[in-house]
Amino acid sequence: MISRNDICWCGSGQKWKKCHYPQLPSTEPLAKRYLKEFGILIKTQEQIEKIRKACQITSEILEQICAAAKEGVTTEELDLLSRKLHKEYGVIPAPLGYGQPPYPKTICTSLNEVICHGIPDKRPLQKGDILNIDASCIVDGFYGDSSRMVAIGEISKEKQLVIDVSLECLMKAIEVCRPGGEVWEIGQAIEDYATSKGCSVVNQFVGHGVGIAFHEAPEVPHHYNRLQIPFVPGMTFTIEPMINAGVREGIIDPKDGWTVRTKDGKPSAQWEHTILITESGHEVLTRF
């Protein structure tokens, strides 16, 4: 096998390392190419440090809100706690005022058959409920994004199933994140596992690039797809599989324009992490 210091095979007389040895693209051309071809922002080390901080604070706030989610507490009270925590940390809740119509709260609280984007209200949490809490913080202009599930007391086997399957889907999807892999592998890992457990994967909503903006390229589908975008160091994005006990379809509430419920009324669950692609694999920037 030819080594870097051997004379190149082409006959130039130069060492292989100075001639036809494969050269990795520098960070700057790679970043420019990804922005041009895919619209993806490859982050610098300085930006990564700021995104990491935003993710750490998001995780801390989310953990405290989840700890407060108990029987008798309303999701509106959880939102009030969220506002208090954001103020104490000196950070901004990214969901508040986002989108059209403007989202009215600082967190999303999705109960039972709600797939995502549930709006906090005055309904007290009850035994047997499952709840997804989704928090996103802006810290010094950079974003972190994460969600997790909470069970209120003893829950049904069906609800426990979707909680467990959605978490395992997230973990399996994270495992495929490394340089040389491609975005489609995330969807394959998730749908392979979910369907093997008799669950379905929501395909109306996706993970997404995040960090410099709340929602960036690329979209990260959780279902089977052919998105052949290679992972490269400096990519930051969310993985947030939404797993249903019944059919995959969701219906958006026509009144509030946000709340998405399963078409058949069966339970849904979701866990979310923000991921960084590194030189050797990946880093989970949000930790439970």
N, C-alpha and C positions, 0 to 999 in steps of 0.2 A: 504493500500500500504506500502511495506517495505521501511524503511528509511536507510540511510547510517550507522547509529549507532545501528541499530537492529542486533540481532544475526542472522547470515547467515542461510538461509533456508536449507543448505546442512547437518547441524548437526555437523559441526566442532567445534562449541562453540565460534568461532571468530565473531567479528563484520562483517557485510556484506561488509563494505568499505575495510576491510583487507583480504577478502576472494574472493567471486565471483562477487563483484561489477565490472562492465565493466571498463576496463582501456584503455584510449586512448593511442595509440603508441606515443612514444617520437619523437621529430623532427628528430633526427639523424636516427633511424631505418626507419622512414617513407621516409626520403630523399633517403636512400640507396635502399629501396624497389622500389620506383618510378623510380630511375635510372636503376635498374636492370630489372624491368618488362616493363617499358614504354620508357626508355631512357630520361625521363624528369628530368630536373634540378630544384629541389626545392630550392629556394633562401633563404639565411640567411637574417637577418635583415640588416646587413651591406651592403650586395649586393643589397637589395631592395632600400636602400637609394641612392645608386649610380645609379641604374636603374631609379629611380624616377627623379633624377637630369637630366639624359640623356633625359628622356621623356619631361621634362619641357623645356629644351633648344630646342629640336626638335619642340615642339609646338610653341615656340616663333619665330623660324626661319620660320616655315611653315606659320604662320600668316602673317608675313611681305612679304613673296613671294606671297601669295594669294592676298594681298592688292595691289600689283604691277601689277597683271594680269588684264590689261585693253585693250580695243580696240586699235589696232595698235602696241602693244608690241609683240615682238616675244618670243616664248618659249626659244629660245637660250639666249635672254636677261634676262629671268627669271633665267636661269641656271647661268649666270654671276653674278646676284644678290645673288643667293644661295652660290656661291663660296666666294663672298665678306663677306657674313654673317657668314659662317662657319669659315672663317679666323678671323673675329672680335671676335667671341665667343671662339676661340681657340679650335675648335672641328673638327672632321673628318667626311666628307660625306660618309656614308657607301656604297652607290651604286657605287661610282666611282671605276672602275676597277674590280667590282664584277662579278663573274661567267665566263662562256665561251659561246660565245666570251665575253671578258671583257666589262662591261657596260661603255660607254664613257662619261657619264655626272654625275652630282651630285644629280639630282632629276629626277623623272619620270613625264612626262607631257602627259596625255592621253586625246586626243581631240575627242569629238563627238562619233564616232563609235569605237574608240579605247578602248578596255576593260582595258588594263593595260600595263605597261612597255613602254609607248610612249617615244621616245627619243627627247629631245628639238632640234628644228631646226630654220630655218630662216623664217618660215611662220608667218606673223603677225596674231594676234588674231582678229576675225571679230565678228560683231554683230550677235547674234544667236548661237555662239559657246558655248559649255559646256566643261569644262576642269577639269580633276582630277590632282592635284599636290600631289605627294607622296615624303615625306622627311624622311630620316633616318640618325640619327647622332650617332657617336661614341664619348663618353665623358669619358675620363679617362679609356678607355677600355670597357665601358658598352654602351648598345644600347638602343635607343628610336626609335619608328617607328609610323608614322601617315600619313594620307592623308585626303584631303577634296575636295569638288567640288566648282567650281566658274562658274557662268553664266556671259556671256559677253552680256550686253544689254538685250533686250527682246528676249526670247527664245520660241520655240514651246511648245505646250501642252505636246507632247510626251517626249520631253527632260525634261520638268519640272516634269513629272510623274516619270521618272527613278531617278532623283535627290531626290525627296521626298521619294520615296519608298525605295531607298537604305539607306537613313539616318534613316528612321523608322525601317528598318530591323536591322540596327546596334543597335539602342536603345533597340529594343525588345530582341535581342540576349544578350545584356549586362545584361538585367533584370534577366536572368536565371542563371547567374554566381554567385554561392555561394557554400560553402562546402556542400556536399551531393548531389549536382547536377552532371550531367555527360556531357561529351563533345557533344554527339549526340543531346542534347537539343538545342544547338546553331543552328545547321542546321535545326531542325524542326521549331524553332521560325522564322527563316528567310524565309524558303521556304513556310511555311503556309501563311505568310503575303504577300510575293511577288506574289505568284500565285493568291491570292485573289484579287489582283489589276491588274491581266492580264499581269504580267511581268514574266520573267524567271530568274533563278539563275545559274550563271556560275559554272560548277563543275570541270573545268580543273585546277583551282587554289584555294588555301586554305589559311586560316590564319595559324599562326605558333607560336611556342614558341619563345621568344626573350628576350634579356637582357644581358646574358653573351656572347652569340654569336648572329649574325644577324638572323640566322634561326636555331631554335632548335626544338626538339620534345615538344609537340605533334603537328601533323598536325591538323588543326581546320577546318573541312569541313563546308561550308555554305549551303549545300544541304542536303537532307534526307540521313541519314547514321546510322550505328549501333555501333559507337565508344563509348564503355562503359568504359571510363576512368573517375573515380570520380574526381571532383574538390577538391583540398586541399589547405590550406593556403600556400603561397609561390610560387604558380604557376604564371608565367607571360607569356602572349601570346597576339597575335593580333587577332582582329576580323575585317574583311575587305570585307564585302559582295559586289560582283560585280553583278549588276542587269541590265538585258537587256530588251529593249522594245520589242524585237522579240525573235528569237530562242536563246538558251543558248550557242550554240557552238561558239568558237572563232578560228581564223586562225592566226598562227604565221607567221610574215613576213619572207620569205625565204632569203631576202637580208641582213637584219640587225640581224636576229635571236632573236629579243626581242619583237618588237611591235606586239600586239595581237588585231586583229580587229574582230568585230562581223561577223559571216558568211553571214548574210543577209544585212549588212550595216546599220542596225538600231542603235540608240544611246544606250550607256551604261553609268552607273554611279557607283561610289564607294566612300565610306567613311571608315575611319580606325581609330581605337583606340588601344592603348596598355593597357591591363587589368591586374590587380593584384588580385588574390583571397586572401581575408583576413579571419580572424577568424569569422567575422559576415556577410560576403557577398563579396563585391568586391570594388575595387578602380579603377577609370579611371585615368591612369597615364599621358595620353596625353589629354589636354583640348583644345577645340576650343575657 
